[in-house]
Amino acid sequence: MKRHVITALAALTFTLSMFACYASAQTTGNWDQYGFAPSGGRDNIYETVLGVSNVYSLKANWTFNGSNAYLSSTSVAVDSGLVFFPVVQGELCAADVNTGNVVWTFTNGFPPGSSPTVANGLVYAWFQTSNNAGALYALNENTGAVVWSSPTSGTVRYVTAANGVLYFGIAGTVYAVSASTGSALWDFQTTGTGVSAPAVANGAVYVTSANENLYALNANSGAEQWQVGLSGAPGTPVIVNGELYVQAWSLTTGSHVWAYVAATGRVLWGYYLGNAVVKDLAVANGVVYFGTGGPFYALNATTGALKWTFNASVSGVPAVANGVVYIGTTSQYFYALNAATGAQLLRYNLGVGYVSYSSGIPVVASGVLYIPSVGPYAPGMTGQYLFHFTPK
């Protein structure tokens, strides 16, 4: 491990260029980062409004039309009455969750590349810069004003916020910086060329690397606690109740979903999936959920035994909330399933191209489902869309 990069800059001032965002009606809630919690899992345990009894009645209240700008293939964040999402044309948008009207936008003149993360009144997002490297920005949640900015040596896709620290990967290196100032705390270099979104729990940071290893690092110092080989291209780890879940894909050994003891790296079970490409996992109430580009799976989180499958071409990352699993497909449909049984509760036709193709990641917060449609494939349609749904 060696220590370098990420030097906090003085706050920079940029002119905010407003981007045309359109819409109309309802609610607030918090889904602050890609995995919902720093430990991942994509399970909104606080959701009480939208659930099994009323998800069938979802209606679209407003739609953001990205026109030719294209919504980025990332997860939105929802906090304090605002929904935050990047637009590949070059801006980060903050819109009112009730109306869809834009409150502010931020740009540095180059496209954003990360899912936004919100913590302690700040929104964190990575943007490209003129040297094709980039910078991590901390913006005031309410105004979009720059609080700090730090140059990076490469692309950042996901930022995990926990206990006043931001954790993220660039190429094969994991970084920890102060969330309030951007100053460097530590970094850890793997031997791979890329790392996953970090998961943080119980004083440790967990990442996978393109070198097909899974690492546990001390969250305060970056010191390695353990590592294990995954024998395949790995996904993003999730930690729930002291157990770690992760997927790995290989042409030679096939795909697996693995469970480990998070404290030691001892393997608990593995589930073999042939050559299916397993998407990032959601874990909720003792069940591991994931799509494969084909069937959608639910496994017992304790034993790895199959609980149920749902036959649809599920291409994206699921979200779970209040007994419902939300999934996108490689058609214009998204589905809501009973999390316990896999029974279909809703099949909704967005009518504007692919949902969850390379992303289109659903988010649920305070009775609202947010889901992007990725791709202008319908005749007469341009751009990409963010939908806001509530039950009737």
C-alpha atoms as a printed R data frame, in Angstrom:
    type eleno elety resid chain resno       x       y       z
1   ATOM     1    CA   MET     A     1   0.000   0.000   0.000
2   ATOM     2    CA   LYS     A     2   1.284   3.454  -0.813
3   ATOM     3    CA   ARG     A     3  -0.102   6.875  -0.064
4   ATOM     4    CA   HIS     A     4  -0.688   9.457  -2.777
5   ATOM     5    CA   VAL     A     5  -3.173  11.519  -4.899
6   ATOM     6    CA   ILE     A     6  -6.380  13.366  -4.015
7   ATOM     7    CA   THR     A     7  -5.379  16.781  -2.817
8   ATOM     8    CA   ALA     A     8  -8.189  19.052  -1.695
9   ATOM     9    CA   LEU     A     9  -8.484  22.248  -3.689
10  ATOM    10    CA   ALA     A    10  -9.884  25.547  -2.627
11  ATOM    11    CA   ALA     A    11 -13.577  25.746  -3.383
12  ATOM    12    CA   LEU     A    12 -14.083  26.486  -7.051
13  ATOM    13    CA   THR     A    13 -16.867  28.614  -8.438
14  ATOM    14    CA   PHE     A    14 -18.608  27.582 -11.590
15  ATOM    15    CA   THR     A    15 -21.502  29.140 -13.417
16  ATOM    16    CA   LEU     A    16 -24.511  26.852 -13.107
17  ATOM    17    CA   SER     A    17 -26.061  26.242 -16.492
18  ATOM    18    CA   MET     A    18 -29.721  25.357 -16.258
19  ATOM    19    CA   PHE     A    19 -30.859  22.303 -18.160
20  ATOM    20    CA   ALA     A    20 -34.409  21.890 -19.403
21  ATOM    21    CA   CYS     A    21 -36.136  19.397 -17.076
22  ATOM    22    CA   TYR     A    22 -39.864  18.793 -17.216
23  ATOM    23    CA   ALA     A    23 -42.560  17.101 -15.099
24  ATOM    24    CA   SER     A    24 -45.574  17.195 -12.477
25  ATOM    25    CA   ALA     A    25 -46.530  15.774  -8.659
26  ATOM    26    CA   GLN     A    26 -45.605  14.034  -5.036
27  ATOM    27    CA   THR     A    27 -43.457  12.941  -1.859
28  ATOM    28    CA   THR     A    28 -39.997  12.890  -0.240
29  ATOM    29    CA   GLY     A    29 -37.568  10.275   1.056
30  ATOM    30    CA   ASN     A    30 -33.952   9.221   1.417
31  ATOM    31    CA   TRP     A    31 -31.943   6.809  -0.710
32  ATOM    32    CA   ASP     A    32 -28.562   8.450  -0.346
33  ATOM    33    CA   GLN     A    33 -26.173   6.180  -2.240
34  ATOM    34    CA   TYR     A    34 -25.932   3.308  -4.696
35  ATOM    35    CA   GLY     A    35 -26.308   0.485  -2.161
36  ATOM    36    CA   PHE     A    36 -28.851   2.391   0.007
37  ATOM    37    CA   ALA     A    37 -26.666   1.830   3.087
38  ATOM    38    CA   PRO     A    38 -22.841   1.998   3.146
39  ATOM    39    CA   SER     A    39 -22.859  -1.797   3.557
40  ATOM    40    CA   GLY     A    40 -24.867  -2.210   0.346
41  ATOM    41    CA   GLY     A    41 -27.839  -4.513  -0.074
42  ATOM    42    CA   ARG     A    42 -30.157  -2.110  -1.928
43  ATOM    43    CA   ASP     A    43 -32.919  -2.700   0.649
44  ATOM    44    CA   ASN     A    44 -34.861   0.310   1.942
45  ATOM    45    CA   ILE     A    45 -35.723  -1.017   5.379
46  ATOM    46    CA   TYR     A    46 -37.624   2.169   6.287
47  ATOM    47    CA   GLU     A    47 -40.170   2.069   3.478
48  ATOM    48    CA   THR     A    48 -43.747   1.760   4.782
49  ATOM    49    CA   VAL     A    49 -45.936   3.432   2.143
50  ATOM    50    CA   LEU     A    50 -45.361   1.434  -1.038
51  ATOM    51    CA   GLY     A    51 -45.660  -2.338  -0.634
52  ATOM    52    CA   VAL     A    52 -47.285  -5.624  -1.579
53  ATOM    53    CA   SER     A    53 -50.832  -4.358  -1.012
54  ATOM    54    CA   ASN     A    54 -50.689  -1.321  -3.308
55  ATOM    55    CA   VAL     A    55 -47.793  -1.658  -5.761
56  ATOM    56    CA   TYR     A    56 -50.209  -2.949  -8.415
57  ATOM    57    CA   SER     A    57 -51.699   0.573  -8.609
58  ATOM    58    CA   LEU     A    58 -48.503   2.483  -9.433
59  ATOM    59    CA   LYS     A    59 -49.014   5.485 -11.685
60  ATOM    60    CA   ALA     A    60 -46.481   7.836 -13.256
61  ATOM    61    CA   ASN     A    61 -46.771  11.300 -11.705
62  ATOM    62    CA   TRP     A    62 -43.983  12.997 -13.612
63  ATOM    63    CA   THR     A    63 -41.296  12.188 -16.114
64  ATOM    64    CA   PHE     A    64 -37.942  13.851 -16.683
65  ATOM    65    CA   ASN     A    65 -37.138  13.881 -20.394
66  ATOM    66    CA   GLY     A    66 -33.397  13.892 -20.980
67  ATOM    67    CA   SER     A    67 -33.996  14.860 -24.639
68  ATOM    68    CA   ASN     A    68 -30.743  14.247 -26.525
69  ATOM    69    CA   ALA     A    69 -28.628  14.687 -23.387
70  ATOM    70    CA   TYR     A    70 -29.099  11.097 -22.172
71  ATOM    71    CA   LEU     A    71 -29.518  10.128 -18.573
72  ATOM    72    CA   SER     A    72 -26.348   8.482 -17.339
73  ATOM    73    CA   SER     A    73 -26.288   4.758 -16.578
74  ATOM    74    CA   THR     A    74 -26.214   5.248 -12.839
75  ATOM    75    CA   SER     A    75 -28.376   5.178  -9.726
76  ATOM    76    CA   VAL     A    76 -30.235   8.287  -8.600
77  ATOM    77    CA   ALA     A    77 -30.034   9.565  -5.014
78  ATOM    78    CA   VAL     A    78 -33.001  10.917  -3.039
79  ATOM    79    CA   ASP     A    79 -32.627  13.157   0.009
80  ATOM    80    CA   SER     A    80 -34.495  15.999   1.747
81  ATOM    81    CA   GLY     A    81 -37.142  16.414  -0.920
82  ATOM    82    CA   LEU     A    82 -34.749  16.356  -3.878
83  ATOM    83    CA   VAL     A    83 -33.808  13.671  -6.410
84  ATOM    84    CA   PHE     A    84 -30.280  13.885  -7.825
85  ATOM    85    CA   PHE     A    85 -29.245  12.368 -11.155
86  ATOM    86    CA   PRO     A    86 -26.469  12.844 -13.717
87  ATOM    87    CA   VAL     A    87 -26.973  13.714 -17.362
88  ATOM    88    CA   VAL     A    88 -24.250  12.544 -19.715
89  ATOM    89    CA   GLN     A    89 -24.459  15.778 -21.700
90  ATOM    90    CA   GLY     A    90 -22.594  17.372 -18.800
91  ATOM    91    CA   GLU     A    91 -24.716  18.158 -15.756
92  ATOM    92    CA   LEU     A    92 -25.863  16.915 -12.381
93  ATOM    93    CA   CYS     A    93 -29.552  17.738 -11.876
94  ATOM    94    CA   ALA     A    94 -31.399  18.252  -8.576
95  ATOM    95    CA   ALA     A    95 -35.162  18.132  -8.998
96  ATOM    96    CA   ASP     A    96 -38.053  18.564  -6.572
97  ATOM    97    CA   VAL     A    97 -39.466  15.113  -5.794
98  ATOM    98    CA   ASN     A    98 -43.049  16.420  -5.764
99  ATOM    99    CA   THR     A    99 -43.063  18.182  -9.123
100 ATOM   100    CA   GLY     A   100 -39.967  17.117 -11.022
101 ATOM   101    CA   ASN     A   101 -39.056  20.776 -11.472
102 ATOM   102    CA   VAL     A   102 -35.339  21.489 -11.498
103 ATOM   103    CA   VAL     A   103 -34.029  23.226  -8.369
104 ATOM   104    CA   TRP     A   104 -30.427  23.469  -9.553
105 ATOM   105    CA   THR     A   105 -27.940  21.989 -11.969
106 ATOM   106    CA   PHE     A   106 -24.153  21.854 -11.848
107 ATOM   107    CA   THR     A   107 -21.621  21.420 -14.607
108 ATOM   108    CA   ASN     A   108 -17.891  21.872 -15.049
109 ATOM   109    CA   GLY     A   109 -18.304  21.653 -18.814
110 ATOM   110    CA   PHE     A   110 -17.648  17.903 -18.951
111 ATOM   111    CA   PRO     A   111 -19.869  14.855 -18.376
112 ATOM   112    CA   PRO     A   112 -20.492  13.424 -14.894
113 ATOM   113    CA   GLY     A   113 -19.550   9.783 -14.548
114 ATOM   114    CA   SER     A   114 -20.593   8.615 -11.088
115 ATOM   115    CA   SER     A   115 -23.790   7.871  -9.253
116 ATOM   116    CA   PRO     A   116 -24.450  10.774  -6.861
117 ATOM   117    CA   THR     A   117 -24.029  10.214  -3.123
118 ATOM   118    CA   VAL     A   118 -25.558  12.435  -0.426
119 ATOM   119    CA   ALA     A   119 -24.295  12.835   3.152
120 ATOM   120    CA   ASN     A   120 -24.411  15.614   5.746
121 ATOM   121    CA   GLY     A   121 -25.922  18.202   3.415
122 ATOM   122    CA   LEU     A   122 -23.454  17.587   0.569
123 ATOM   123    CA   VAL     A   123 -23.822  15.842  -2.781
124 ATOM   124    CA   TYR     A   124 -20.741  14.033  -4.073
125 ATOM   125    CA   ALA     A   125 -20.238  13.352  -7.773
126 ATOM   126    CA   TRP     A   126 -17.318  12.724 -10.112
127 ATOM   127    CA   PHE     A   127 -16.907  14.663 -13.377
128 ATOM   128    CA   GLN     A   128 -14.490  14.361 -16.236
129 ATOM   129    CA   THR     A   129 -12.030  17.222 -16.769
130 ATOM   130    CA   SER     A   130 -10.063  18.551 -19.727
131 ATOM   131    CA   ASN     A   131  -7.151  16.164 -19.155
132 ATOM   132    CA   ASN     A   132  -9.478  13.119 -19.288
133 ATOM   133    CA   ALA     A   133  -8.678  12.394 -15.659
134 ATOM   134    CA   GLY     A   134 -11.398  14.004 -13.557
135 ATOM   135    CA   ALA     A   135 -12.332  15.564 -10.249
136 ATOM   136    CA   LEU     A   136 -14.538  14.630  -7.313
137 ATOM   137    CA   TYR     A   137 -16.917  17.447  -6.332
138 ATOM   138    CA   ALA     A   138 -18.743  18.154  -3.082
139 ATOM   139    CA   LEU     A   139 -21.775  20.359  -3.744
140 ATOM   140    CA   ASN     A   140 -24.199  22.057  -1.377
141 ATOM   141    CA   GLU     A   141 -27.292  19.856  -1.402
142 ATOM   142    CA   ASN     A   142 -29.724  22.781  -1.530
143 ATOM   143    CA   THR     A   143 -27.957  25.096  -3.980
144 ATOM   144    CA   GLY     A   144 -25.424  23.105  -6.001
145 ATOM   145    CA   ALA     A   145 -22.619  25.473  -4.976
146 ATOM   146    CA   VAL     A   146 -19.139  23.925  -4.902
147 ATOM   147    CA   VAL     A   147 -17.898  23.301  -1.348
148 ATOM   148    CA   TRP     A   148 -14.711  21.531  -2.404
149 ATOM   149    CA   SER     A   149 -13.217  19.802  -5.405
150 ATOM   150    CA   SER     A   150 -10.314  17.362  -5.652
151 ATOM   151    CA   PRO     A   151  -8.552  16.151  -8.809
152 ATOM   152    CA   THR     A   152  -8.394  12.419  -9.408
153 ATOM   153    CA   SER     A   153  -6.101  10.255 -11.492
154 ATOM   154    CA   GLY     A   154  -8.964   8.475 -13.258
155 ATOM   155    CA   THR     A   155 -12.653   7.642 -13.386
156 ATOM   156    CA   VAL     A   156 -14.825   7.217 -10.260
157 ATOM   157    CA   ARG     A   157 -18.084   5.308 -10.729
158 ATOM   158    CA   TYR     A   158 -19.382   4.950  -7.160
159 ATOM   159    CA   VAL     A   159 -18.727   6.814  -3.905
160 ATOM   160    CA   THR     A   160 -19.613   5.220  -0.567
161 ATOM   161    CA   ALA     A   161 -20.107   7.586   2.378
162 ATOM   162    CA   ALA     A   162 -19.731   6.314   5.955
163 ATOM   163    CA   ASN     A   163 -18.819   7.990   9.235
164 ATOM   164    CA   GLY     A   164 -17.520  11.208   7.700
165 ATOM   165    CA   VAL     A   165 -15.352   9.426   5.115
166 ATOM   166    CA   LEU     A   166 -15.769   8.855   1.367
167 ATOM   167    CA   TYR     A   167 -14.522   5.570  -0.105
168 ATOM   168    CA   PHE     A   168 -14.124   4.957  -3.836
169 ATOM   169    CA   GLY     A   169 -12.003   3.202  -6.410
170 ATOM   170    CA   ILE     A   170  -9.885   4.487  -9.294
171 ATOM   171    CA   ALA     A   171  -8.402   1.836 -11.576
172 ATOM   172    CA   GLY     A   172  -6.984  -0.741  -9.133
173 ATOM   173    CA   THR     A   173  -6.705   1.547  -6.091
174 ATOM   174    CA   VAL     A   174  -9.110   2.149  -3.196
175 ATOM   175    CA   TYR     A   175  -9.153   5.669  -1.722
176 ATOM   176    CA   ALA     A   176 -10.468   7.156   1.504
177 ATOM   177    CA   VAL     A   177 -10.888  10.941   1.804
178 ATOM   178    CA   SER     A   178 -12.475  13.303   4.288
179 ATOM   179    CA   ALA     A   179 -16.112  13.930   3.382
180 ATOM   180    CA   SER     A   180 -15.941  17.502   4.720
181 ATOM   181    CA   THR     A   181 -12.721  18.648   3.022
182 ATOM   182    CA   GLY     A   182 -11.702  16.095   0.396
183 ATOM   183    CA   SER     A   183  -8.292  15.667   2.001
184 ATOM   184    CA   ALA     A   184  -6.616  12.284   1.513
185 ATOM   185    CA   LEU     A   185  -6.737   9.809   4.421
186 ATOM   186    CA   TRP     A   186  -5.319   6.633   2.896
187 ATOM   187    CA   ASP     A   187  -5.183   4.516  -0.247
188 ATOM   188    CA   PHE     A   188  -4.707   0.828  -0.939
189 ATOM   189    CA   GLN     A   189  -3.415  -0.558  -4.228
190 ATOM   190    CA   THR     A   190  -4.593  -3.903  -5.508
191 ATOM   191    CA   THR     A   191  -2.870  -5.637  -8.407
192 ATOM   192    CA   GLY     A   192  -5.981  -5.303 -10.567
193 ATOM   193    CA   THR     A   193  -6.995  -2.649 -13.087
194 ATOM   194    CA   GLY     A   194 -10.326  -1.799 -11.469
195 ATOM   195    CA   VAL     A   195 -12.230  -2.084  -8.194
196 ATOM   196    CA   SER     A   196 -15.904  -2.330  -7.281
197 ATOM   197    CA   ALA     A   197 -18.072   0.067  -5.354
198 ATOM   198    CA   PRO     A   198 -16.829  -0.217  -1.744
199 ATOM   199    CA   ALA     A   199 -19.070  -1.647   0.963
200 ATOM   200    CA   VAL     A   200 -18.436  -0.434   4.525
201 ATOM   201    CA   ALA     A   201 -19.492  -2.208   7.719
202 ATOM   202    CA   ASN     A   202 -18.159  -2.917  11.212
203 ATOM   203    CA   GLY     A   203 -14.962  -0.911  10.786
204 ATOM   204    CA   ALA     A   204 -13.977  -2.520   7.484
205 ATOM   205    CA   VAL     A   205 -14.099  -1.627   3.785
206 ATOM   206    CA   TYR     A   206 -14.801  -4.440   1.344
207 ATOM   207    CA   VAL     A   207 -13.998  -4.280  -2.372
208 ATOM   208    CA   THR     A   208 -13.432  -6.637  -5.248
209 ATOM   209    CA   SER     A   209 -10.715  -6.083  -7.835
210 ATOM   210    CA   ALA     A   210 -10.236  -6.948 -11.481
211 ATOM   211    CA   ASN     A   211  -7.465  -9.272 -10.294
212 ATOM   212    CA   GLU     A   212 -10.365 -11.554  -9.186
213 ATOM   213    CA   ASN     A   213  -9.745 -10.990  -5.482
214 ATOM   214    CA   LEU     A   214 -12.000  -9.873  -2.655
215 ATOM   215    CA   TYR     A   215 -10.389  -7.605  -0.044
216 ATOM   216    CA   ALA     A   216 -11.249  -6.547   3.500
217 ATOM   217    CA   LEU     A   217  -9.454  -3.357   4.609
218 ATOM   218    CA   ASN     A   218  -9.367  -1.497   7.909
219 ATOM   219    CA   ALA     A   219 -11.687   1.486   7.417
220 ATOM   220    CA   ASN     A   220  -9.478   3.825   9.449
221 ATOM   221    CA   SER     A   221  -6.048   2.939   8.077
222 ATOM   222    CA   GLY     A   222  -6.556   1.011   4.839
223 ATOM   223    CA   ALA     A   223  -4.512  -1.901   6.196
224 ATOM   224    CA   GLU     A   224  -5.413  -5.227   4.621
225 ATOM   225    CA   GLN     A   225  -7.282  -7.569   6.972
226 ATOM   226    CA   TRP     A   226  -7.755 -10.466   4.557
227 ATOM   227    CA   GLN     A   227  -8.208 -11.342   0.903
228 ATOM   228    CA   VAL     A   228  -9.651 -14.309  -0.971
229 ATOM   229    CA   GLY     A   229  -9.622 -15.314  -4.631
230 ATOM   230    CA   LEU     A   230 -12.923 -15.409  -6.509
231 ATOM   231    CA   SER     A   231 -11.850 -17.240  -9.701
232 ATOM   232    CA   GLY     A   232 -13.798 -14.910 -11.927
233 ATOM   233    CA   ALA     A   233 -14.687 -11.322 -12.773
234 ATOM   234    CA   PRO     A   234 -16.234 -10.067  -9.521
235 ATOM   235    CA   GLY     A   235 -19.161  -7.810  -8.689
236 ATOM   236    CA   THR     A   236 -19.962  -5.470  -5.813
237 ATOM   237    CA   PRO     A   237 -19.882  -6.951  -2.279
238 ATOM   238    CA   VAL     A   238 -22.798  -6.644   0.143
239 ATOM   239    CA   ILE     A   239 -22.536  -7.071   3.922
240 ATOM   240    CA   VAL     A   240 -25.608  -8.019   5.953
241 ATOM   241    CA   ASN     A   241 -25.632  -9.382   9.515
242 ATOM   242    CA   GLY     A   242 -21.930 -10.162   9.494
243 ATOM   243    CA   GLU     A   243 -22.021 -12.071   6.221
244 ATOM   244    CA   LEU     A   244 -20.639 -10.930   2.860
245 ATOM   245    CA   TYR     A   245 -22.263 -11.745  -0.475
246 ATOM   246    CA   VAL     A   246 -20.675 -11.277  -3.892
247 ATOM   247    CA   GLN     A   247 -20.898 -12.628  -7.420
248 ATOM   248    CA   ALA     A   248 -18.131 -13.673  -9.836
249 ATOM   249    CA   TRP     A   249 -18.199 -14.702 -13.492
250 ATOM   250    CA   SER     A   250 -15.738 -16.815 -15.493
251 ATOM   251    CA   LEU     A   251 -15.819 -18.480 -18.916
252 ATOM   252    CA   THR     A   252 -13.840 -21.416 -17.549
253 ATOM   253    CA   THR     A   253 -15.328 -21.967 -14.089
254 ATOM   254    CA   GLY     A   254 -18.750 -20.400 -14.664
255 ATOM   255    CA   SER     A   255 -20.654 -17.896 -12.545
256 ATOM   256    CA   HIS     A   256 -21.122 -18.153  -8.795
257 ATOM   257    CA   VAL     A   257 -22.745 -16.220  -6.013
258 ATOM   258    CA   TRP     A   258 -20.636 -16.603  -2.841
259 ATOM   259    CA   ALA     A   259 -21.259 -16.020   0.851
260 ATOM   260    CA   TYR     A   260 -18.404 -15.404   3.325
261 ATOM   261    CA   VAL     A   261 -17.947 -14.577   6.974
262 ATOM   262    CA   ALA     A   262 -17.239 -10.842   6.717
263 ATOM   263    CA   ALA     A   263 -14.815 -10.797   9.655
264 ATOM   264    CA   THR     A   264 -12.535 -13.587   8.380
265 ATOM   265    CA   GLY     A   265 -13.218 -14.332   4.701
266 ATOM   266    CA   ARG     A   266 -14.226 -17.923   5.451
267 ATOM   267    CA   VAL     A   267 -16.516 -19.225   2.722
268 ATOM   268    CA   LEU     A   268 -20.027 -20.244   3.791
269 ATOM   269    CA   TRP     A   269 -21.564 -21.355   0.515
270 ATOM   270    CA   GLY     A   270 -21.485 -20.928  -3.247
271 ATOM   271    CA   TYR     A   271 -24.254 -21.169  -5.838
272 ATOM   272    CA   TYR     A   272 -23.289 -22.178  -9.384
273 ATOM   273    CA   LEU     A   273 -25.045 -20.498 -12.340
274 ATOM   274    CA   GLY     A   274 -23.290 -21.816 -15.434
275 ATOM   275    CA   ASN     A   275 -22.199 -19.029 -17.788
276 ATOM   276    CA   ALA     A   276 -24.866 -16.550 -16.727
277 ATOM   277    CA   VAL     A   277 -23.587 -13.002 -16.154
278 ATOM   278    CA   VAL     A   278 -24.782 -12.143 -12.656
279 ATOM   279    CA   LYS     A   279 -25.694  -8.514 -11.926
280 ATOM   280    CA   ASP     A   280 -25.083  -6.752  -8.603
281 ATOM   281    CA   LEU     A   281 -26.981  -8.249  -5.684
282 ATOM   282    CA   ALA     A   282 -29.723  -7.048  -3.390
283 ATOM   283    CA   VAL     A   283 -30.032  -8.698   0.035
284 ATOM   284    CA   ALA     A   284 -33.087  -8.354   2.266
285 ATOM   285    CA   ASN     A   285 -34.767 -10.338   5.033
286 ATOM   286    CA   GLY     A   286 -32.565 -13.391   4.631
287 ATOM   287    CA   VAL     A   287 -32.768 -13.556   0.830
288 ATOM   288    CA   VAL     A   288 -30.210 -12.772  -1.910
289 ATOM   289    CA   TYR     A   289 -31.740 -11.387  -5.132
290 ATOM   290    CA   PHE     A   290 -30.091 -10.976  -8.543
291 ATOM   291    CA   GLY     A   291 -30.644 -10.907 -12.286
292 ATOM   292    CA   THR     A   292 -28.649 -12.800 -14.912
293 ATOM   293    CA   GLY     A   293 -29.758 -11.331 -18.233
294 ATOM   294    CA   GLY     A   294 -32.187 -14.240 -18.191
295 ATOM   295    CA   PRO     A   295 -34.096 -15.527 -15.133
296 ATOM   296    CA   PHE     A   296 -34.173 -13.601 -11.874
297 ATOM   297    CA   TYR     A   297 -33.084 -15.551  -8.762
298 ATOM   298    CA   ALA     A   298 -33.796 -15.539  -5.047
299 ATOM   299    CA   LEU     A   299 -31.519 -17.587  -2.770
300 ATOM   300    CA   ASN     A   300 -31.659 -18.356   0.944
301 ATOM   301    CA   ALA     A   301 -28.968 -16.065   2.389
302 ATOM   302    CA   THR     A   302 -28.032 -18.551   5.129
303 ATOM   303    CA   THR     A   303 -27.724 -21.742   3.074
304 ATOM   304    CA   GLY     A   304 -27.534 -20.619  -0.568
305 ATOM   305    CA   ALA     A   305 -30.509 -22.830  -1.428
306 ATOM   306    CA   LEU     A   306 -32.758 -21.679  -4.278
307 ATOM   307    CA   LYS     A   307 -36.011 -20.121  -3.058
308 ATOM   308    CA   TRP     A   308 -37.575 -19.127  -6.354
309 ATOM   309    CA   THR     A   309 -36.904 -17.853  -9.878
310 ATOM   310    CA   PHE     A   310 -38.801 -15.449 -12.124
311 ATOM   311    CA   ASN     A   311 -38.611 -15.967 -15.874
312 ATOM   312    CA   ALA     A   312 -37.833 -12.624 -17.512
313 ATOM   313    CA   SER     A   313 -34.750 -11.173 -19.193
314 ATOM   314    CA   VAL     A   314 -33.639  -9.210 -16.140
315 ATOM   315    CA   SER     A   315 -30.657  -7.100 -17.109
316 ATOM   316    CA   GLY     A   316 -30.204  -4.682 -14.233
317 ATOM   317    CA   VAL     A   317 -29.724  -4.285 -10.514
318 ATOM   318    CA   PRO     A   318 -32.743  -4.885  -8.238
319 ATOM   319    CA   ALA     A   319 -34.091  -2.790  -5.389
320 ATOM   320    CA   VAL     A   320 -36.067  -4.133  -2.419
321 ATOM   321    CA   ALA     A   321 -38.498  -2.255  -0.187
322 ATOM   322    CA   ASN     A   322 -41.338  -3.304   2.103
323 ATOM   323    CA   GLY     A   323 -41.752  -6.822   0.743
324 ATOM   324    CA   VAL     A   324 -41.411  -5.931  -2.956
325 ATOM   325    CA   VAL     A   325 -38.514  -6.510  -5.393
326 ATOM   326    CA   TYR     A   326 -38.266  -4.084  -8.322
327 ATOM   327    CA   ILE     A   327 -36.458  -5.221 -11.474
328 ATOM   328    CA   GLY     A   328 -35.864  -3.932 -14.991
329 ATOM   329    CA   THR     A   329 -35.658  -6.006 -18.152
330 ATOM   330    CA   THR     A   330 -34.206  -5.862 -21.660
331 ATOM   331    CA   SER     A   331 -37.607  -4.753 -22.970
332 ATOM   332    CA   GLN     A   332 -39.708  -1.703 -22.143
333 ATOM   333    CA   TYR     A   333 -41.158  -3.413 -19.061
334 ATOM   334    CA   PHE     A   334 -40.306  -3.326 -15.410
335 ATOM   335    CA   TYR     A   335 -41.655  -5.749 -12.809
336 ATOM   336    CA   ALA     A   336 -42.593  -5.650  -9.159
337 ATOM   337    CA   LEU     A   337 -42.428  -9.071  -7.484
338 ATOM   338    CA   ASN     A   338 -43.463 -10.401  -4.103
339 ATOM   339    CA   ALA     A   339 -40.088 -10.653  -2.341
340 ATOM   340    CA   ALA     A   340 -41.129 -13.751  -0.386
341 ATOM   341    CA   THR     A   341 -42.650 -15.811  -3.196
342 ATOM   342    CA   GLY     A   342 -41.551 -14.311  -6.529
343 ATOM   343    CA   ALA     A   343 -45.188 -13.823  -7.560
344 ATOM   344    CA   GLN     A   344 -45.689 -11.028 -10.089
345 ATOM   345    CA   LEU     A   345 -47.417  -8.017  -8.528
346 ATOM   346    CA   LEU     A   346 -46.987  -5.586 -11.425
347 ATOM   347    CA   ARG     A   347 -45.780  -5.587 -15.044
348 ATOM   348    CA   TYR     A   348 -45.545  -2.011 -16.283
349 ATOM   349    CA   ASN     A   349 -44.971  -0.936 -19.885
350 ATOM   350    CA   LEU     A   350 -42.953   2.278 -20.014
351 ATOM   351    CA   GLY     A   351 -43.210   2.375 -23.780
352 ATOM   352    CA   VAL     A   352 -39.856   4.102 -24.292
353 ATOM   353    CA   GLY     A   353 -37.177   1.509 -24.787
354 ATOM   354    CA   TYR     A   354 -35.065  -0.554 -22.439
355 ATOM   355    CA   VAL     A   355 -35.301  -0.457 -18.687
356 ATOM   356    CA   SER     A   356 -32.166  -1.389 -16.759
357 ATOM   357    CA   TYR     A   357 -30.006  -2.082 -19.809
358 ATOM   358    CA   SER     A   358 -26.541  -1.607 -18.322
359 ATOM   359    CA   SER     A   359 -28.319   0.135 -15.456
360 ATOM   360    CA   GLY     A   360 -31.675   1.894 -15.215
361 ATOM   361    CA   ILE     A   361 -31.423   1.122 -11.525
362 ATOM   362    CA   PRO     A   362 -34.683   1.409  -9.509
363 ATOM   363    CA   VAL     A   363 -34.786   3.356  -6.240
364 ATOM   364    CA   VAL     A   364 -37.638   3.411  -3.691
365 ATOM   365    CA   ALA     A   365 -38.038   6.137  -1.061
366 ATOM   366    CA   SER     A   366 -41.072   7.279   0.980
367 ATOM   367    CA   GLY     A   367 -43.718   5.741  -1.220
368 ATOM   368    CA   VAL     A   368 -42.062   6.698  -4.510
369 ATOM   369    CA   LEU     A   369 -40.442   4.476  -7.142
370 ATOM   370    CA   TYR     A   370 -37.854   6.178  -9.345
371 ATOM   371    CA   ILE     A   371 -36.771   4.266 -12.433
372 ATOM   372    CA   PRO     A   372 -34.825   5.370 -15.523
373 ATOM   373    CA   SER     A   373 -35.610   4.093 -18.991
374 ATOM   374    CA   VAL     A   374 -32.335   3.805 -20.837
375 ATOM   375    CA   GLY     A   375 -32.489   4.254 -24.596
376 ATOM   376    CA   PRO     A   376 -34.593   6.170 -27.157
377 ATOM   377    CA   TYR     A   377 -35.900   3.127 -28.994
378 ATOM   378    CA   ALA     A   378 -39.566   3.997 -29.566
379 ATOM   379    CA   PRO     A   379 -40.504   5.815 -32.815
380 ATOM   380    CA   GLY     A   380 -40.705   9.568 -32.301
381 ATOM   381    CA   MET     A   381 -39.037   9.358 -28.895
382 ATOM   382    CA   THR     A   382 -35.711  11.032 -28.193
383 ATOM   383    CA   GLY     A   383 -33.472  10.911 -25.180
384 ATOM   384    CA   GLN     A   384 -33.865   8.930 -21.986
385 ATOM   385    CA   TYR     A   385 -36.310   9.197 -19.142
386 ATOM   386    CA   LEU     A   386 -36.601   9.227 -15.366
387 ATOM   387    CA   PHE     A   387 -40.030   8.166 -14.078
388 ATOM   388    CA   HIS     A   388 -41.619   9.032 -10.717
389 ATOM   389    CA   PHE     A   389 -44.282   6.542  -9.585
390 ATOM   390    CA   THR     A   390 -46.626   6.469  -6.591
391 ATOM   391    CA   PRO     A   391 -49.610   4.214  -5.785
392 ATOM   392    CA   LYS     A   392 -53.096   5.461  -6.611
